[in-house]
Amino acid sequence: MRTDLAMLVELANAEFDGESFNGPSLMATLEKLSPEAAASHDTFEGYSAWETAIHCLYFKYFIARSLGAAGSVEPYPFEQESFIRVEGSDPEAWKQLDAYHRRVHHAAWKAIAELDEERLASIMPEWKIPYRAAIAWLASHDTYHAAQIRNMGVPGLRSPRD
């Protein structure tokens, strides 16, 4: 694997479910939440950590699909795409989201790791930018949202103020 891609894959995996330099990874942050806390809209933004997790998942699926790699995971299970409203806190659905997110993450980054220079430079039809730009953005997307979840006032992550 090319060094630049190896670095991005390593970064993406650390920020998703590894040892991040930026605080707990996305999955480590989500794992701290009960289904009820994850589904709570009692946040500063008015949307939930669950909805934010689906947003992160969607863009991995979107890029994997654009690269032709989405076939290695079952079809996207939500009617809407990246911004959906989640009502309820079904523990089984929370568990399934976790497992599906992990499968999509690994499928997307496996496909990315195998790209050659020509494909990286080619234009992603959906966004009309080079794939390399979309992939560079995707590598930081989980980092941003993990920090957002930690700071949006999710009930399960709140700590008392002095």
C-alpha positions as CSV (number, residue, x, y, z in Angstrom):
1,M,0.0,0.0,0.0
2,R,1.2,3.5,-0.8
3,T,2.6,5.4,2.2
4,D,0.1,8.3,1.9
5,L,-2.9,6.0,1.8
6,A,-1.5,3.9,4.6
7,M,-1.3,7.0,6.7
8,L,-4.9,8.0,6.0
9,V,-6.2,4.5,6.7
10,E,-4.2,4.4,10.0
11,L,-5.6,7.8,10.9
12,A,-9.2,6.9,10.0
13,N,-9.0,3.7,11.9
14,A,-7.6,5.4,15.0
15,E,-10.2,8.1,14.9
16,F,-13.0,5.6,14.3
17,D,-12.2,2.9,16.9
18,G,-8.6,3.2,18.0
19,E,-6.2,5.3,20.0
20,S,-6.8,8.9,18.9
21,F,-4.6,11.8,19.8
22,N,-7.8,13.9,19.9
23,G,-9.6,12.2,22.7
24,P,-11.8,9.1,22.7
25,S,-12.4,7.8,19.2
26,L,-15.9,7.9,17.7
27,M,-16.8,4.4,18.7
28,A,-15.2,4.7,22.2
29,T,-17.4,7.8,22.7
30,L,-20.6,6.1,21.4
31,E,-19.9,2.9,23.5
32,K,-20.1,5.0,26.7
33,L,-23.8,5.8,25.9
34,S,-26.8,3.7,26.7
35,P,-29.4,3.5,23.9
36,E,-31.5,6.0,25.8
37,A,-28.7,8.6,26.2
38,A,-27.7,8.1,22.5
39,A,-31.2,8.8,21.4
40,S,-31.8,11.8,23.6
41,H,-32.6,15.0,21.8
42,D,-31.8,16.9,25.1
43,T,-28.6,18.3,23.6
44,F,-27.4,21.8,22.8
45,E,-28.1,21.2,19.1
46,G,-31.4,19.4,19.5
47,Y,-30.3,16.2,17.8
48,S,-28.9,13.0,19.2
49,A,-25.6,11.2,19.3
50,W,-27.5,8.3,17.5
51,E,-28.3,10.6,14.6
52,T,-24.8,11.9,14.5
53,A,-23.5,8.3,14.4
54,I,-25.8,7.6,11.4
55,H,-24.5,10.8,9.7
56,C,-20.9,9.5,10.0
57,L,-21.9,6.0,8.8
58,Y,-23.7,7.4,5.8
59,F,-20.7,9.3,4.4
60,K,-18.6,6.2,4.6
61,Y,-21.3,4.2,2.8
62,F,-21.7,7.0,0.3
63,I,-18.0,7.1,-0.6
64,A,-17.8,3.2,-0.6
65,R,-20.7,3.1,-2.9
66,S,-19.1,5.7,-5.2
67,L,-16.0,3.6,-5.3
68,G,-18.0,0.5,-6.1
69,A,-17.3,-1.1,-2.7
70,A,-20.7,-0.9,-1.1
71,G,-21.6,-4.3,-2.4
72,S,-19.5,-5.9,0.3
73,V,-22.0,-4.7,2.9
74,E,-25.7,-5.1,2.9
75,P,-27.7,-2.1,1.4
76,Y,-28.0,1.1,3.5
77,P,-30.7,0.4,6.0
78,F,-32.2,3.8,6.4
79,E,-34.9,5.5,4.3
80,Q,-33.2,8.8,4.5
81,E,-29.6,9.4,4.0
82,S,-27.2,11.3,6.3
83,F,-29.6,13.5,8.4
84,I,-32.4,11.5,9.9
85,R,-34.5,11.9,13.0
86,V,-34.3,8.9,15.4
87,E,-37.2,8.4,17.7
88,G,-37.0,5.7,20.4
89,S,-34.1,3.9,21.9
90,D,-34.3,0.3,21.0
91,P,-31.2,-1.5,22.5
92,E,-31.2,-4.0,19.6
93,A,-31.3,-1.2,17.0
94,W,-28.4,0.5,18.8
95,K,-26.4,-2.7,18.8
96,Q,-27.1,-3.3,15.1
97,L,-26.1,0.2,14.2
98,D,-22.8,-0.4,15.9
99,A,-22.1,-3.6,14.0
100,Y,-23.2,-2.2,10.7
101,H,-21.1,1.0,11.2
102,R,-18.0,-1.2,11.8
103,R,-18.7,-3.2,8.6
104,V,-19.1,-0.1,6.5
105,H,-16.1,1.6,8.0
106,H,-13.8,-1.4,7.2
107,A,-15.3,-1.9,3.7
108,A,-14.9,1.8,2.8
109,W,-11.3,2.0,4.1
110,K,-10.3,-1.3,2.5
111,A,-11.5,0.0,-0.8
112,I,-9.6,3.3,-0.3
113,A,-6.4,1.4,0.7
114,E,-6.5,-0.3,-2.7
115,L,-6.8,2.8,-4.9
116,D,-4.1,3.6,-7.4
117,E,-3.0,7.1,-8.3
118,E,-5.2,7.3,-11.4
119,R,-8.4,6.5,-9.4
120,L,-7.4,8.9,-6.6
121,A,-7.0,11.7,-9.1
122,S,-10.2,10.8,-10.9
123,I,-13.3,12.9,-10.3
124,M,-15.9,11.7,-7.9
125,P,-19.1,12.1,-10.0
126,E,-21.4,12.9,-7.1
127,W,-19.3,15.8,-5.7
128,K,-17.3,16.7,-8.8
129,I,-14.0,16.7,-6.9
130,P,-11.1,14.4,-7.0
131,Y,-11.6,11.2,-4.9
132,R,-8.4,12.1,-3.0
133,A,-10.1,15.3,-1.7
134,A,-13.2,13.4,-0.6
135,I,-11.0,10.7,1.0
136,A,-8.9,13.3,2.9
137,W,-12.1,14.9,4.2
138,L,-13.5,11.5,5.2
139,A,-10.4,10.7,7.3
140,S,-11.2,13.6,9.6
141,H,-15.0,13.3,9.6
142,D,-15.2,10.9,12.6
143,T,-12.7,13.1,14.6
144,Y,-15.0,16.1,14.2
145,H,-18.1,14.3,15.2
146,A,-16.6,12.4,18.1
147,A,-15.6,15.7,19.6
148,Q,-19.0,17.2,18.7
149,I,-20.8,14.3,20.6
150,R,-18.6,14.8,23.6
151,N,-19.4,18.5,23.7
152,M,-23.1,18.6,22.7
153,G,-24.4,17.9,26.1
154,V,-25.5,14.3,25.6
155,P,-27.0,13.2,29.0
156,G,-24.7,10.1,29.3
157,L,-21.6,12.3,28.7
158,R,-22.4,15.2,30.9
159,S,-20.3,15.9,33.9
160,P,-21.1,18.1,36.8
161,R,-19.7,21.6,36.7
162,D,-17.9,23.1,39.7
